[in-house]
């Protein structure tokens, strides 16, 4: 009605999902890249959730339009009020498979045969189920059974489950653990902010030839966002009526007053759907304990750990949670809270957590750490210490800052009333715990005290100094670290030299290290890399700063490509970084280079590759120590390195991100005598024993002193 009046080629704000009108806000773009990443894997389940009208269906349809029908046979089910058997028939009908009068066994056989036929045609089956929150557990279990279908080593079906936020609650059911292990990507689409709402409206108008008539006041855009909360369907509903209102009044201007008037009319007509956006109250963090994950049930003749696909699998960890440990009862001693901020921390703390449980004189140790989206191989890595109190960060905030950690720990301290706090390494988690312990007059023990590189311009160096000043018992790697602490005014009686806990973890994880020839081809490493006469370079990066922008990632990928001209490169890349690379449109940047980007690996497999590598390029502390222990040359891709013991040994050198320095160092390594490398660390692998003994002795002394002070006070 109004389109021709305003010179538009079509109505711009229709309610039906139309991929051609897709506007990618930050949230929608992030979700789109995750979906693309998941679709590339060609297996498992992809979960898409969002509020009603958030644009889920439009986004999924846009993705389906991108897929080549000659390679993908896609089918969609919209009605989900179905029982398990009815769902199977709906799946069959969606793919055009005859299902009338067929028994369940016949139906399953027909579906598998159809999927196999598609595979033989070099096509794969993709099933999209909309409004999936309405599926019952039995129907979801049938979907999981369909995901078991394989042809050789390749999955025959991939499924998208699209639904409202309740879908995540459905998938948390304890009996759906096996399905959760098959979730390879999970994303939630939230509302748009005010700027994105404005851009969304303009985008849709321009898609139909808008030339500025009718004109929207700036205040009108803000008011539209206030009334719709930034949800696309609500925006479409309101803007459609605004254009109609302007047409009926023969007006060429839409202002905030008209927006308010029309919005109130809609609210009265449809019973309160439209309303001014309420401010969102910040939600307290989730504190819970992870379920102990058993080995995944076999779904084919190929065990999971040998699966040739070896692709990154993204998990929504909130779907694998159970209750947290019970807090101590009144009168019972509190636990020893151990803080692990990163995967590196969990690897290093693993032998100590095991050892402390054997010492009856120690409080019960509880490990506090983050659960991140990770590959199944990493999530079940035997080298990782099990988390007792799992903190679930927001998907957009993979490394929470000091304020978030302080908020979390405040609740944990109040609930569990710890006897003492143990921190490891440095970072926001350790600093927050140290501050909290000091504030509550609790004993704070810090492992790896005294590490310094001397550059005060590095914020992490300041963190190390602050944490050490807030520490009651300092556990150091060696005498040089003890000297640093003494120089800083730390009392010698609070310092214990205990050795290198990271080497304990390295020795323990080496037990699980298989020959790379057994697993490397399955994860995408060409055999020629392992057989190369000059060997290969292993690239492992933890700091995501280099991936924080497209320009920085381009520089890093360019360095990897240049490096591959010297040596083939094996690069285990976390799924989140791989997704970021897709988001930046850089998936083809390494094409033609001798760089194998493979999924993130368990620590044992990483060590197996490290043992055979010509050199290591990394920013990870565990691997700087592990390479020195194994006498493998290490190039640190940072401007600073606090692990000065590796630098003094000569097994590690700082090269930063300057490729000229990297190239020079690589040349020195290749020209040098591989049999004349520095001697490995002289570590006995018993640092965890010495730490546990030091903790028991020191805490017992603290307890005795408290008893004496109490007696003297009452004397």
Secondary structure, 3 states (H helix, E strand, C coil): CCCCCCCCCCCCCCCCCCHHHCCCCHHHHHHHHHHHHHHHHCCEEEEEEECCCCCHHHHHHHHHHHCCCCCEEEEEECCCCCCHHHHHHHHHHHCCCCCCCCCHHHHHHHHHHHHHHHHHCCCEEEEEECCHHHCCHHHHHHHHHHCCCEECCEECEEEEEEECCHHHHHHCCHHHHHHHCCEEEEEEECCCCHHHHHHHHHHHHHHCCCCCCCEECHHHHHHHHHHHCCCHHHHHHHHHHHHHHHHHCCCCEECHHHHHHHHHHHHHHCCCCCCCCCCCCCCCCCEEEECCCCCCCCCCCCCHHHCCCCCCCCCCHHHHEECCCCCCCCCCCCCEEEEECCHHHHHHHHHHHHHHCCCCCCCCEEEEEECCCCCHHHHCCCCCCCCCEEECCCCCCCCCCHHHHHHHHHHHHHHHCCCEEEEECCCHHHHHHHHHHHHCCCEEEEECCCCCCCCCCCHHHHHHHHHHHCCCEEEECCHHHHHHHHHCCCCHHHEEECCCHHHHHHHHHHHHCCCHHHHCHHHCCCHHHHHCCCCEEEEECCCHHHHCCHHHHHHHHHHHHHHCCCCEEEEEECHHHHHHHHHCCCCCCCCCCCEEEEECCCHHHHHHHHHHCCEEEECCHHHHHHHHHHCCCEEECCCCCCCHHHHHHCCEEECCCCHHHHHHHHHHHHHCCHHHCCCCCCCCCCHHHHHHHHHHHHHHHHHHHHHHHHHHHHC
